[in-house]
Amino acid sequence: MDWRIILIIISLLVVLAILFTGVIGMAKGGEFNEKYGNKLMVARVVSQFVAVLMIGLLMFS
């Protein structure tokens, strides 16, 4: 398997982990959500951008 595909899979798993952590934190609410909720969603957007960028670069290379 190409190393670029492995990096894409890892980046997609990172996006998924951040998303689930943020959604579960929001569902529970409380101090964790107040402290990390917005930071997790910003991290999700950034990591999702990186994943999409890597997929695009793989497609055009």
mmCIF file of the N, C-alpha and C atoms, coordinates in Angstrom:
data_MODEL
# 
_entry.id   MODEL 
# 
loop_
_atom_site.group_PDB 
_atom_site.id 
_atom_site.type_symbol 
_atom_site.label_atom_id 
_atom_site.label_alt_id 
_atom_site.label_comp_id 
_atom_site.label_asym_id 
_atom_site.label_entity_id 
_atom_site.label_seq_id 
_atom_site.pdbx_PDB_ins_code 
_atom_site.Cartn_x 
_atom_site.Cartn_y 
_atom_site.Cartn_z 
_atom_site.occupancy 
_atom_site.B_iso_or_equiv 
_atom_site.pdbx_formal_charge 
_atom_site.auth_seq_id 
_atom_site.auth_comp_id 
_atom_site.auth_asym_id 
_atom_site.auth_atom_id 
_atom_site.pdbx_PDB_model_num 
ATOM 1   N N  . MET A 1 1  ? 0.850   -1.181 0.000  1.00 0.00 ? 1  MET A N  1 
ATOM 2   C CA . MET A 1 1  ? 0.000   0.000  0.000  1.00 0.00 ? 1  MET A CA 1 
ATOM 3   C C  . MET A 1 1  ? 0.891   1.239  0.000  1.00 0.00 ? 1  MET A C  1 
ATOM 4   N N  . ASP A 1 2  ? 0.482   2.205  -0.758 1.00 0.00 ? 2  ASP A N  1 
ATOM 5   C CA . ASP A 1 2  ? 1.239   3.449  -0.889 1.00 0.00 ? 2  ASP A CA 1 
ATOM 6   C C  . ASP A 1 2  ? 1.245   4.209  0.442  1.00 0.00 ? 2  ASP A C  1 
ATOM 7   N N  . TRP A 1 3  ? 2.371   4.806  0.784  1.00 0.00 ? 3  TRP A N  1 
ATOM 8   C CA . TRP A 1 3  ? 2.493   5.510  2.056  1.00 0.00 ? 3  TRP A CA 1 
ATOM 9   C C  . TRP A 1 3  ? 1.565   6.717  2.124  1.00 0.00 ? 3  TRP A C  1 
ATOM 10  N N  . ARG A 1 4  ? 1.220   7.289  0.978  1.00 0.00 ? 4  ARG A N  1 
ATOM 11  C CA . ARG A 1 4  ? 0.312   8.439  0.987  1.00 0.00 ? 4  ARG A CA 1 
ATOM 12  C C  . ARG A 1 4  ? -1.099  8.015  1.376  1.00 0.00 ? 4  ARG A C  1 
ATOM 13  N N  . ILE A 1 5  ? -1.499  6.853  0.953  1.00 0.00 ? 5  ILE A N  1 
ATOM 14  C CA . ILE A 1 5  ? -2.823  6.351  1.324  1.00 0.00 ? 5  ILE A CA 1 
ATOM 15  C C  . ILE A 1 5  ? -2.879  6.062  2.824  1.00 0.00 ? 5  ILE A C  1 
ATOM 16  N N  . ILE A 1 6  ? -1.796  5.535  3.362  1.00 0.00 ? 6  ILE A N  1 
ATOM 17  C CA . ILE A 1 6  ? -1.733  5.277  4.801  1.00 0.00 ? 6  ILE A CA 1 
ATOM 18  C C  . ILE A 1 6  ? -1.851  6.590  5.577  1.00 0.00 ? 6  ILE A C  1 
ATOM 19  N N  . LEU A 1 7  ? -1.176  7.650  5.112  1.00 0.00 ? 7  LEU A N  1 
ATOM 20  C CA . LEU A 1 7  ? -1.290  8.951  5.769  1.00 0.00 ? 7  LEU A CA 1 
ATOM 21  C C  . LEU A 1 7  ? -2.711  9.504  5.688  1.00 0.00 ? 7  LEU A C  1 
ATOM 22  N N  . ILE A 1 8  ? -3.367  9.303  4.573  1.00 0.00 ? 8  ILE A N  1 
ATOM 23  C CA . ILE A 1 8  ? -4.752  9.762  4.423  1.00 0.00 ? 8  ILE A CA 1 
ATOM 24  C C  . ILE A 1 8  ? -5.662  9.008  5.388  1.00 0.00 ? 8  ILE A C  1 
ATOM 25  N N  . ILE A 1 9  ? -5.483  7.705  5.497  1.00 0.00 ? 9  ILE A N  1 
ATOM 26  C CA . ILE A 1 9  ? -6.299  6.911  6.414  1.00 0.00 ? 9  ILE A CA 1 
ATOM 27  C C  . ILE A 1 9  ? -6.085  7.370  7.852  1.00 0.00 ? 9  ILE A C  1 
ATOM 28  N N  . ILE A 1 10 ? -4.846  7.623  8.219  1.00 0.00 ? 10 ILE A N  1 
ATOM 29  C CA . ILE A 1 10 ? -4.540  8.099  9.567  1.00 0.00 ? 10 ILE A CA 1 
ATOM 30  C C  . ILE A 1 10 ? -5.190  9.462  9.806  1.00 0.00 ? 10 ILE A C  1 
ATOM 31  N N  . SER A 1 11 ? -5.104  10.361 8.830  1.00 0.00 ? 11 SER A N  1 
ATOM 32  C CA . SER A 1 11 ? -5.695  11.692 9.010  1.00 0.00 ? 11 SER A CA 1 
ATOM 33  C C  . SER A 1 11 ? -7.219  11.607 9.112  1.00 0.00 ? 11 SER A C  1 
ATOM 34  N N  . LEU A 1 12 ? -7.843  10.692 8.370  1.00 0.00 ? 12 LEU A N  1 
ATOM 35  C CA . LEU A 1 12 ? -9.291  10.517 8.474  1.00 0.00 ? 12 LEU A CA 1 
ATOM 36  C C  . LEU A 1 12 ? -9.683  9.941  9.833  1.00 0.00 ? 12 LEU A C  1 
ATOM 37  N N  . LEU A 1 13 ? -8.871  9.054  10.363 1.00 0.00 ? 13 LEU A N  1 
ATOM 38  C CA . LEU A 1 13 ? -9.136  8.518  11.702 1.00 0.00 ? 13 LEU A CA 1 
ATOM 39  C C  . LEU A 1 13 ? -8.987  9.593  12.773 1.00 0.00 ? 13 LEU A C  1 
ATOM 40  N N  . VAL A 1 14 ? -8.030  10.501 12.577 1.00 0.00 ? 14 VAL A N  1 
ATOM 41  C CA . VAL A 1 14 ? -7.868  11.621 13.504 1.00 0.00 ? 14 VAL A CA 1 
ATOM 42  C C  . VAL A 1 14 ? -9.107  12.510 13.478 1.00 0.00 ? 14 VAL A C  1 
ATOM 43  N N  . VAL A 1 15 ? -9.608  12.812 12.273 1.00 0.00 ? 15 VAL A N  1 
ATOM 44  C CA . VAL A 1 15 ? -10.830 13.606 12.147 1.00 0.00 ? 15 VAL A CA 1 
ATOM 45  C C  . VAL A 1 15 ? -11.982 12.913 12.872 1.00 0.00 ? 15 VAL A C  1 
ATOM 46  N N  . LEU A 1 16 ? -12.131 11.626 12.665 1.00 0.00 ? 16 LEU A N  1 
ATOM 47  C CA . LEU A 1 16 ? -13.205 10.866 13.286 1.00 0.00 ? 16 LEU A CA 1 
ATOM 48  C C  . LEU A 1 16 ? -13.088 10.881 14.814 1.00 0.00 ? 16 LEU A C  1 
ATOM 49  N N  . ALA A 1 17 ? -11.877 10.711 15.328 1.00 0.00 ? 17 ALA A N  1 
ATOM 50  C CA . ALA A 1 17 ? -11.668 10.711 16.774 1.00 0.00 ? 17 ALA A CA 1 
ATOM 51  C C  . ALA A 1 17 ? -12.000 12.074 17.379 1.00 0.00 ? 17 ALA A C  1 
ATOM 52  N N  . ILE A 1 18 ? -11.569 13.150 16.728 1.00 0.00 ? 18 ILE A N  1 
ATOM 53  C CA . ILE A 1 18 ? -11.872 14.490 17.224 1.00 0.00 ? 18 ILE A CA 1 
ATOM 54  C C  . ILE A 1 18 ? -13.375 14.746 17.182 1.00 0.00 ? 18 ILE A C  1 
ATOM 55  N N  . LEU A 1 19 ? -14.014 14.332 16.079 1.00 0.00 ? 19 LEU A N  1 
ATOM 56  C CA . LEU A 1 19 ? -15.451 14.534 15.943 1.00 0.00 ? 19 LEU A CA 1 
ATOM 57  C C  . LEU A 1 19 ? -16.220 13.793 17.036 1.00 0.00 ? 19 LEU A C  1 
ATOM 58  N N  . PHE A 1 20 ? -15.912 12.523 17.247 1.00 0.00 ? 20 PHE A N  1 
ATOM 59  C CA . PHE A 1 20 ? -16.621 11.759 18.273 1.00 0.00 ? 20 PHE A CA 1 
ATOM 60  C C  . PHE A 1 20 ? -16.377 12.314 19.670 1.00 0.00 ? 20 PHE A C  1 
ATOM 61  N N  . THR A 1 21 ? -15.148 12.722 19.956 1.00 0.00 ? 21 THR A N  1 
ATOM 62  C CA . THR A 1 21 ? -14.851 13.302 21.259 1.00 0.00 ? 21 THR A CA 1 
ATOM 63  C C  . THR A 1 21 ? -15.655 14.579 21.474 1.00 0.00 ? 21 THR A C  1 
ATOM 64  N N  . GLY A 1 22 ? -15.731 15.418 20.441 1.00 0.00 ? 22 GLY A N  1 
ATOM 65  C CA . GLY A 1 22 ? -16.491 16.659 20.550 1.00 0.00 ? 22 GLY A CA 1 
ATOM 66  C C  . GLY A 1 22 ? -17.976 16.425 20.693 1.00 0.00 ? 22 GLY A C  1 
ATOM 67  N N  . VAL A 1 23 ? -18.526 15.512 19.916 1.00 0.00 ? 23 VAL A N  1 
ATOM 68  C CA . VAL A 1 23 ? -19.967 15.238 19.980 1.00 0.00 ? 23 VAL A CA 1 
ATOM 69  C C  . VAL A 1 23 ? -20.347 14.615 21.323 1.00 0.00 ? 23 VAL A C  1 
ATOM 70  N N  . ILE A 1 24 ? -19.551 13.678 21.793 1.00 0.00 ? 24 ILE A N  1 
ATOM 71  C CA . ILE A 1 24 ? -19.834 13.063 23.088 1.00 0.00 ? 24 ILE A CA 1 
ATOM 72  C C  . ILE A 1 24 ? -19.704 14.092 24.204 1.00 0.00 ? 24 ILE A C  1 
ATOM 73  N N  . GLY A 1 25 ? -18.695 14.954 24.104 1.00 0.00 ? 25 GLY A N  1 
ATOM 74  C CA . GLY A 1 25 ? -18.539 16.012 25.100 1.00 0.00 ? 25 GLY A CA 1 
ATOM 75  C C  . GLY A 1 25 ? -19.715 16.974 25.109 1.00 0.00 ? 25 GLY A C  1 
ATOM 76  N N  . MET A 1 26 ? -20.218 17.311 23.922 1.00 0.00 ? 26 MET A N  1 
ATOM 77  C CA . MET A 1 26 ? -21.377 18.200 23.851 1.00 0.00 ? 26 MET A CA 1 
ATOM 78  C C  . MET A 1 26 ? -22.630 17.518 24.394 1.00 0.00 ? 26 MET A C  1 
ATOM 79  N N  . ALA A 1 27 ? -22.765 16.228 24.146 1.00 0.00 ? 27 ALA A N  1 
ATOM 80  C CA . ALA A 1 27 ? -23.937 15.502 24.630 1.00 0.00 ? 27 ALA A CA 1 
ATOM 81  C C  . ALA A 1 27 ? -23.960 15.432 26.152 1.00 0.00 ? 27 ALA A C  1 
ATOM 82  N N  . LYS A 1 28 ? -22.777 15.242 26.734 1.00 0.00 ? 28 LYS A N  1 
ATOM 83  C CA . LYS A 1 28 ? -22.698 15.181 28.194 1.00 0.00 ? 28 LYS A CA 1 
ATOM 84  C C  . LYS A 1 28 ? -22.772 16.568 28.821 1.00 0.00 ? 28 LYS A C  1 
ATOM 85  N N  . GLY A 1 29 ? -22.240 17.564 28.103 1.00 0.00 ? 29 GLY A N  1 
ATOM 86  C CA . GLY A 1 29 ? -22.235 18.921 28.645 1.00 0.00 ? 29 GLY A CA 1 
ATOM 87  C C  . GLY A 1 29 ? -21.233 19.049 29.778 1.00 0.00 ? 29 GLY A C  1 
ATOM 88  N N  . GLY A 1 30 ? -21.443 20.005 30.632 1.00 0.00 ? 30 GLY A N  1 
ATOM 89  C CA . GLY A 1 30 ? -20.604 20.160 31.808 1.00 0.00 ? 30 GLY A CA 1 
ATOM 90  C C  . GLY A 1 30 ? -19.309 20.907 31.535 1.00 0.00 ? 30 GLY A C  1 
ATOM 91  N N  . GLU A 1 31 ? -18.390 20.724 32.459 1.00 0.00 ? 31 GLU A N  1 
ATOM 92  C CA . GLU A 1 31 ? -17.132 21.461 32.432 1.00 0.00 ? 31 GLU A CA 1 
ATOM 93  C C  . GLU A 1 31 ? -16.262 21.103 31.232 1.00 0.00 ? 31 GLU A C  1 
ATOM 94  N N  . PHE A 1 32 ? -16.229 19.819 30.869 1.00 0.00 ? 32 PHE A N  1 
ATOM 95  C CA . PHE A 1 32 ? -15.415 19.400 29.723 1.00 0.00 ? 32 PHE A CA 1 
ATOM 96  C C  . PHE A 1 32 ? -15.863 20.112 28.454 1.00 0.00 ? 32 PHE A C  1 
ATOM 97  N N  . ASN A 1 33 ? -17.163 20.169 28.235 1.00 0.00 ? 33 ASN A N  1 
ATOM 98  C CA . ASN A 1 33 ? -17.688 20.813 27.032 1.00 0.00 ? 33 ASN A CA 1 
ATOM 99  C C  . ASN A 1 33 ? -17.397 22.312 27.042 1.00 0.00 ? 33 ASN A C  1 
ATOM 100 N N  . GLU A 1 34 ? -17.549 22.935 28.187 1.00 0.00 ? 34 GLU A N  1 
ATOM 101 C CA . GLU A 1 34 ? -17.273 24.370 28.285 1.00 0.00 ? 34 GLU A CA 1 
ATOM 102 C C  . GLU A 1 34 ? -15.807 24.676 27.992 1.00 0.00 ? 34 GLU A C  1 
ATOM 103 N N  . LYS A 1 35 ? -14.941 23.794 28.440 1.00 0.00 ? 35 LYS A N  1 
ATOM 104 C CA . LYS A 1 35 ? -13.508 24.045 28.292 1.00 0.00 ? 35 LYS A CA 1 
ATOM 105 C C  . LYS A 1 35 ? -12.983 23.648 26.913 1.00 0.00 ? 35 LYS A C  1 
ATOM 106 N N  . TYR A 1 36 ? -13.462 22.531 26.366 1.00 0.00 ? 36 TYR A N  1 
ATOM 107 C CA . TYR A 1 36 ? -12.867 21.985 25.151 1.00 0.00 ? 36 TYR A CA 1 
ATOM 108 C C  . TYR A 1 36 ? -13.795 21.908 23.938 1.00 0.00 ? 36 TYR A C  1 
ATOM 109 N N  . GLY A 1 37 ? -15.081 22.178 24.093 1.00 0.00 ? 37 GLY A N  1 
ATOM 110 C CA . GLY A 1 37 ? -16.028 22.005 22.997 1.00 0.00 ? 37 GLY A CA 1 
ATOM 111 C C  . GLY A 1 37 ? -15.656 22.774 21.744 1.00 0.00 ? 37 GLY A C  1 
ATOM 112 N N  . ASN A 1 38 ? -15.441 24.069 21.889 1.00 0.00 ? 38 ASN A N  1 
ATOM 113 C CA . ASN A 1 38 ? -15.111 24.890 20.725 1.00 0.00 ? 38 ASN A CA 1 
ATOM 114 C C  . ASN A 1 38 ? -13.729 24.541 20.171 1.00 0.00 ? 38 ASN A C  1 
ATOM 115 N N  . LYS A 1 39 ? -12.786 24.275 21.042 1.00 0.00 ? 39 LYS A N  1 
ATOM 116 C CA . LYS A 1 39 ? -11.430 23.922 20.595 1.00 0.00 ? 39 LYS A CA 1 
ATOM 117 C C  . LYS A 1 39 ? -11.444 22.618 19.789 1.00 0.00 ? 39 LYS A C  1 
ATOM 118 N N  . LEU A 1 40 ? -12.264 21.668 20.206 1.00 0.00 ? 40 LEU A N  1 
ATOM 119 C CA . LEU A 1 40 ? -12.349 20.402 19.481 1.00 0.00 ? 40 LEU A CA 1 
ATOM 120 C C  . LEU A 1 40 ? -12.959 20.592 18.095 1.00 0.00 ? 40 LEU A C  1 
ATOM 121 N N  . MET A 1 41 ? -13.962 21.441 17.997 1.00 0.00 ? 41 MET A N  1 
ATOM 122 C CA . MET A 1 41 ? -14.584 21.648 16.684 1.00 0.00 ? 41 MET A CA 1 
ATOM 123 C C  . MET A 1 41 ? -13.650 22.414 15.748 1.00 0.00 ? 41 MET A C  1 
ATOM 124 N N  . VAL A 1 42 ? -12.870 23.341 16.272 1.00 0.00 ? 42 VAL A N  1 
ATOM 125 C CA . VAL A 1 42 ? -11.872 24.033 15.450 1.00 0.00 ? 42 VAL A CA 1 
ATOM 126 C C  . VAL A 1 42 ? -10.797 23.046 15.008 1.00 0.00 ? 42 VAL A C  1 
ATOM 127 N N  . ALA A 1 43 ? -10.370 22.185 15.912 1.00 0.00 ? 43 ALA A N  1 
ATOM 128 C CA . ALA A 1 43 ? -9.378  21.160 15.559 1.00 0.00 ? 43 ALA A CA 1 
ATOM 129 C C  . ALA A 1 43 ? -9.931  20.217 14.499 1.00 0.00 ? 43 ALA A C  1 
ATOM 130 N N  . ARG A 1 44 ? -11.236 19.910 14.577 1.00 0.00 ? 44 ARG A N  1 
ATOM 131 C CA . ARG A 1 44 ? -11.850 19.050 13.570 1.00 0.00 ? 44 ARG A CA 1 
ATOM 132 C C  . ARG A 1 44 ? -11.831 19.695 12.198 1.00 0.00 ? 44 ARG A C  1 
ATOM 133 N N  . VAL A 1 45 ? -12.153 20.977 12.145 1.00 0.00 ? 45 VAL A N  1 
ATOM 134 C CA . VAL A 1 45 ? -12.163 21.671 10.860 1.00 0.00 ? 45 VAL A CA 1 
ATOM 135 C C  . VAL A 1 45 ? -10.760 21.714 10.263 1.00 0.00 ? 45 VAL A C  1 
ATOM 136 N N  . VAL A 1 46 ? -9.770  21.996 11.076 1.00 0.00 ? 46 VAL A N  1 
ATOM 137 C CA . VAL A 1 46 ? -8.388  22.064 10.588 1.00 0.00 ? 46 VAL A CA 1 
ATOM 138 C C  . VAL A 1 46 ? -7.919  20.690 10.122 1.00 0.00 ? 46 VAL A C  1 
ATOM 139 N N  . SER A 1 47 ? -8.170  19.658 10.920 1.00 0.00 ? 47 SER A N  1 
ATOM 140 C CA . SER A 1 47 ? -7.724  18.319 10.529 1.00 0.00 ? 47 SER A CA 1 
ATOM 141 C C  . SER A 1 47 ? -8.498  17.813 9.315  1.00 0.00 ? 47 SER A C  1 
ATOM 142 N N  . GLN A 1 48 ? -9.760  18.199 9.204  1.00 0.00 ? 48 GLN A N  1 
ATOM 143 C CA . GLN A 1 48 ? -10.537 17.809 8.033  1.00 0.00 ? 48 GLN A CA 1 
ATOM 144 C C  . GLN A 1 48 ? -10.000 18.499 6.778  1.00 0.00 ? 48 GLN A C  1 
ATOM 145 N N  . PHE A 1 49 ? -9.600  19.759 6.899  1.00 0.00 ? 49 PHE A N  1 
ATOM 146 C CA . PHE A 1 49 ? -8.997  20.474 5.776  1.00 0.00 ? 49 PHE A CA 1 
ATOM 147 C C  . PHE A 1 49 ? -7.716  19.781 5.327  1.00 0.00 ? 49 PHE A C  1 
ATOM 148 N N  . VAL A 1 50 ? -6.888  19.378 6.280  1.00 0.00 ? 50 VAL A N  1 
ATOM 149 C CA . VAL A 1 50 ? -5.639  18.694 5.950  1.00 0.00 ? 50 VAL A CA 1 
ATOM 150 C C  . VAL A 1 50 ? -5.929  17.373 5.240  1.00 0.00 ? 50 VAL A C  1 
ATOM 151 N N  . ALA A 1 51 ? -6.924  16.637 5.722  1.00 0.00 ? 51 ALA A N  1 
ATOM 152 C CA . ALA A 1 51 ? -7.270  15.359 5.096  1.00 0.00 ? 51 ALA A CA 1 
ATOM 153 C C  . ALA A 1 51 ? -7.758  15.563 3.664  1.00 0.00 ? 51 ALA A C  1 
ATOM 154 N N  . VAL A 1 52 ? -8.624  16.546 3.451  1.00 0.00 ? 52 VAL A N  1 
ATOM 155 C CA . VAL A 1 52 ? -9.137  16.813 2.106  1.00 0.00 ? 52 VAL A CA 1 
ATOM 156 C C  . VAL A 1 52 ? -8.016  17.292 1.194  1.00 0.00 ? 52 VAL A C  1 
ATOM 157 N N  . LEU A 1 53 ? -7.124  18.098 1.717  1.00 0.00 ? 53 LEU A N  1 
ATOM 158 C CA . LEU A 1 53 ? -5.983  18.579 0.943  1.00 0.00 ? 53 LEU A CA 1 
ATOM 159 C C  . LEU A 1 53 ? -5.090  17.412 0.520  1.00 0.00 ? 53 LEU A C  1 
ATOM 160 N N  . MET A 1 54 ? -4.842  16.487 1.427  1.00 0.00 ? 54 MET A N  1 
ATOM 161 C CA . MET A 1 54 ? -4.012  15.327 1.088  1.00 0.00 ? 54 MET A CA 1 
ATOM 162 C C  . MET A 1 54 ? -4.692  14.445 0.049  1.00 0.00 ? 54 MET A C  1 
ATOM 163 N N  . ILE A 1 55 ? -6.006  14.287 0.145  1.00 0.00 ? 55 ILE A N  1 
ATOM 164 C CA . ILE A 1 55 ? -6.730  13.506 -0.844 1.00 0.00 ? 55 ILE A CA 1 
ATOM 165 C C  . ILE A 1 55 ? -6.637  14.189 -2.204 1.00 0.00 ? 55 ILE A C  1 
ATOM 166 N N  . GLY A 1 56 ? -6.806  15.506 -2.220 1.00 0.00 ? 56 GLY A N  1 
ATOM 167 C CA . GLY A 1 56 ? -6.693  16.254 -3.475 1.00 0.00 ? 56 GLY A CA 1 
ATOM 168 C C  . GLY A 1 56 ? -5.310  16.150 -4.089 1.00 0.00 ? 56 GLY A C  1 
ATOM 169 N N  . LEU A 1 57 ? -4.290  16.252 -3.263 1.00 0.00 ? 57 LEU A N  1 
ATOM 170 C CA . LEU A 1 57 ? -2.915  16.145 -3.769 1.00 0.00 ? 57 LEU A CA 1 
ATOM 171 C C  . LEU A 1 57 ? -2.644  14.750 -4.319 1.00 0.00 ? 57 LEU A C  1 
ATOM 172 N N  . LEU A 1 58 ? -3.209  13.728 -3.681 1.00 0.00 ? 58 LEU A N  1 
ATOM 173 C CA . LEU A 1 58 ? -3.027  12.363 -4.188 1.00 0.00 ? 58 LEU A CA 1 
ATOM 174 C C  . LEU A 1 58 ? -3.715  12.193 -5.537 1.00 0.00 ? 58 LEU A C  1 
ATOM 175 N N  . MET A 1 59 ? -4.875  12.795 -5.684 1.00 0.00 ? 59 MET A N  1 
ATOM 176 C CA . MET A 1 59 ? -5.622  12.648 -6.932 1.00 0.00 ? 59 MET A CA 1 
ATOM 177 C C  . MET A 1 59 ? -4.932  13.355 -8.093 1.00 0.00 ? 59 MET A C  1 
ATOM 178 N N  . PHE A 1 60 ? -4.268  14.465 -7.822 1.00 0.00 ? 60 PHE A N  1 
ATOM 179 C CA . PHE A 1 60 ? -3.645  15.242 -8.882 1.00 0.00 ? 60 PHE A CA 1 
ATOM 180 C C  . PHE A 1 60 ? -2.167  14.938 -9.073 1.00 0.00 ? 60 PHE A C  1 
ATOM 181 N N  . SER A 1 61 ? -1.638  13.970 -8.354 1.00 0.00 ? 61 SER A N  1 
ATOM 182 C CA . SER A 1 61 ? -0.216  13.629 -8.521 1.00 0.00 ? 61 SER A CA 1 
ATOM 183 C C  . SER A 1 61 ? -0.038  12.429 -9.411 1.00 0.00 ? 61 SER A C  1 
# 
